[in-house]
Amino acid sequence: MDLPVIEQQDWASVRVPASAATLPLVGDLGRGETEVLALALEQPGSVAVLDDRLAREVAESLGIPFTGTLGLLLDAKRASMVPAGAPLLDELRKLRFHLDSATREAVLLRAGETAS
């Protein structure tokens, strides 16, 4: 799967938070998750994209709305931005995205697709 260079996409912008120091110190939270949460705090009304369970717990405790990769995929399917979710789920698995069979089937069902 060829991934687009995000900086070259019209629909996306890359930002760096002014400071991640405003977040509570969570030792096991990675740099990427910390920066996503800091940006969400700096940009009221934004939705953080988080797949990490600990990062989601921190987001919830801070009142930051969030979704995950699978939520984005479902939104893209509902908006007809992608024709089918199954091939994308398969590509995510190839990229080592943890996705068990039950979750895959549930996502496809919500997307109006059948498991293949």
BELGI-V952212 format. One record per backbone hydrogen bond with DSSP energy under -1.0 kcal/mol. CO is the residue of the C=O (numbers start at 0). NH is the residue of the N-H. If there is no record, write none. Layout:
CO&NH  CO&NH
//
This chain:
4&7  5&8  19&22  25&28  29&33  30&34  31&35  32&36  33&37  34&38  35&39  36&40  37&41  38&42  42&45  47&66  51&55  52&56  53&57  54&58  55&59  56&60  57&61  58&63  64&47  66&49  67&71  68&72  69&73  70&74  71&75  72&76  73&77  74&78  75&80  76&79  84&88  85&89  86&90  87&91  88&92  89&93  90&94  91&96  92&95  99&103  100&104  101&105  102&106  103&107  104&108  105&109  106&110  107&112  108&111
//
